[in-house]
Amino acid sequence: MGRVAALGERDRVAGLALAGAVVLLADDPDAVRRLWRSLPGGIDLVILTPAAAEALKPDLAAPGGRRPLTAVMPP
């Protein structure tokens, strides 16, 4: 079983560390894209905040290699 990561604004994702998620703090679109492109190995699911999902729209829509599953938090 792979690991879960949470990517987005500090106030939205920090608490997910208590559930064992790898928390990746990104408060602006450039940071979101940088962290997405350098995800640690073994991540099978990434929980995105709505803002992070918006920043990643081009990346998520592009065809390409293996990517983790993504889920977007409700607003």
Phi and psi in degrees as GROMACS dihedral restraints (atoms count N, CA, C in turn):
[ dihedral_restraints ]
;  ai    aj    ak    al  type     phi  dphi    fc
    3     4     5     6     1   -80.0    20    10
    4     5     6     7     1  -179.9    20    10
    6     7     8     9     1   -97.4    20    10
    7     8     9    10     1   163.6    20    10
    9    10    11    12     1  -111.1    20    10
   10    11    12    13     1   138.9    20    10
   12    13    14    15     1  -121.3    20    10
   13    14    15    16     1   153.2    20    10
   15    16    17    18     1  -123.7    20    10
   16    17    18    19     1   127.2    20    10
   18    19    20    21     1  -124.9    20    10
   19    20    21    22     1   123.9    20    10
   21    22    23    24     1   155.2    20    10
   22    23    24    25     1  -158.9    20    10
   24    25    26    27     1   -66.9    20    10
   25    26    27    28     1   141.9    20    10
   27    28    29    30     1   -49.7    20    10
   28    29    30    31     1   -49.2    20    10
   30    31    32    33     1   -67.9    20    10
   31    32    33    34     1   -17.0    20    10
   33    34    35    36     1   -94.8    20    10
   34    35    36    37     1   -28.6    20    10
   36    37    38    39     1  -114.1    20    10
   37    38    39    40     1   -16.6    20    10
   39    40    41    42     1   -56.0    20    10
   40    41    42    43     1   -40.3    20    10
   42    43    44    45     1   -65.5    20    10
   43    44    45    46     1   -20.3    20    10
   45    46    47    48     1   -70.1    20    10
   46    47    48    49     1   -14.8    20    10
   48    49    50    51     1   -62.2    20    10
   49    50    51    52     1   -31.8    20    10
   51    52    53    54     1   -64.0    20    10
   52    53    54    55     1   -24.7    20    10
   54    55    56    57     1   -92.8    20    10
   55    56    57    58     1     2.8    20    10
   57    58    59    60     1    97.1    20    10
   58    59    60    61     1     3.8    20    10
   60    61    62    63     1   -73.9    20    10
   61    62    63    64     1   147.8    20    10
   63    64    65    66     1   -78.5    20    10
   64    65    66    67     1   116.3    20    10
   66    67    68    69     1   -95.7    20    10
   67    68    69    70     1   125.3    20    10
   69    70    71    72     1  -116.5    20    10
   70    71    72    73     1   106.2    20    10
   72    73    74    75     1   -85.0    20    10
   73    74    75    76     1   125.2    20    10
   75    76    77    78     1  -146.8    20    10
   76    77    78    79     1   113.6    20    10
   78    79    80    81     1  -100.5    20    10
   79    80    81    82     1     3.2    20    10
   81    82    83    84     1  -145.2    20    10
   82    83    84    85     1   159.2    20    10
   84    85    86    87     1   -56.8    20    10
   85    86    87    88     1   -38.8    20    10
   87    88    89    90     1   -63.4    20    10
   88    89    90    91     1   -41.1    20    10
   90    91    92    93     1   -65.4    20    10
   91    92    93    94     1   -39.3    20    10
   93    94    95    96     1   -59.4    20    10
   94    95    96    97     1   -50.5    20    10
   96    97    98    99     1   -63.6    20    10
   97    98    99   100     1   -40.2    20    10
   99   100   101   102     1   -63.2    20    10
  100   101   102   103     1   -45.4    20    10
  102   103   104   105     1   -68.3    20    10
  103   104   105   106     1   -38.4    20    10
  105   106   107   108     1   -59.6    20    10
  106   107   108   109     1   -43.9    20    10
  108   109   110   111     1   -73.1    20    10
  109   110   111   112     1   -13.7    20    10
  111   112   113   114     1  -122.8    20    10
  112   113   114   115     1    34.9    20    10
  114   115   116   117     1   -56.0    20    10
  115   116   117   118     1   140.0    20    10
  117   118   119   120     1   -63.5    20    10
  118   119   120   121     1   154.3    20    10
  120   121   122   123     1   -63.5    20    10
  121   122   123   124     1   155.3    20    10
  123   124   125   126     1    82.1    20    10
  124   125   126   127     1     5.7    20    10
  126   127   128   129     1   -86.1    20    10
  127   128   129   130     1   120.6    20    10
  129   130   131   132     1  -105.7    20    10
  130   131   132   133     1   -18.7    20    10
  132   133   134   135     1  -141.1    20    10
  133   134   135   136     1   132.6    20    10
  135   136   137   138     1  -119.7    20    10
  136   137   138   139     1   122.7    20    10
  138   139   140   141     1   -90.9    20    10
  139   140   141   142     1   123.8    20    10
  141   142   143   144     1  -110.4    20    10
  142   143   144   145     1   142.7    20    10
  144   145   146   147     1   -74.9    20    10
  145   146   147   148     1   161.9    20    10
  147   148   149   150     1   -56.6    20    10
  148   149   150   151     1   -39.1    20    10
  150   151   152   153     1   -66.7    20    10
  151   152   153   154     1   -39.6    20    10
  153   154   155   156     1   -65.8    20    10
  154   155   156   157     1   -41.4    20    10
  156   157   158   159     1   -61.4    20    10
  157   158   159   160     1   -40.1    20    10
  159   160   161   162     1   -63.3    20    10
  160   161   162   163     1   -42.6    20    10
  162   163   164   165     1   -65.2    20    10
  163   164   165   166     1   -28.4    20    10
  165   166   167   168     1   -96.2    20    10
  166   167   168   169     1     3.4    20    10
  168   169   170   171     1   -47.3    20    10
  169   170   171   172     1   -50.0    20    10
  171   172   173   174     1   -63.3    20    10
  172   173   174   175     1   -39.8    20    10
  174   175   176   177     1   -66.5    20    10
  175   176   177   178     1   -40.9    20    10
  177   178   179   180     1   -71.9    20    10
  178   179   180   181     1   -28.2    20    10
  180   181   182   183     1   -85.5    20    10
  181   182   183   184     1   -19.5    20    10
  183   184   185   186     1   -73.7    20    10
  184   185   186   187     1   138.2    20    10
  186   187   188   189     1   -68.3    20    10
  187   188   189   190     1   153.0    20    10
  189   190   191   192     1   173.8    20    10
  190   191   192   193     1  -166.1    20    10
  192   193   194   195     1   -69.5    20    10
  193   194   195   196     1  -168.4    20    10
  195   196   197   198     1   -63.5    20    10
  196   197   198   199     1   130.1    20    10
  198   199   200   201     1  -127.8    20    10
  199   200   201   202     1   154.0    20    10
  201   202   203   204     1   -70.8    20    10
  202   203   204   205     1   159.7    20    10
  204   205   206   207     1   -64.2    20    10
  205   206   207   208     1   151.7    20    10
  207   208   209   210     1  -126.8    20    10
  208   209   210   211     1   149.6    20    10
  210   211   212   213     1  -136.8    20    10
  211   212   213   214     1   140.0    20    10
  213   214   215   216     1  -107.3    20    10
  214   215   216   217     1   129.9    20    10
  216   217   218   219     1   -64.8    20    10
  217   218   219   220     1   150.5    20    10
  219   220   221   222     1   -67.8    20    10
  220   221   222   223     1   152.1    20    10
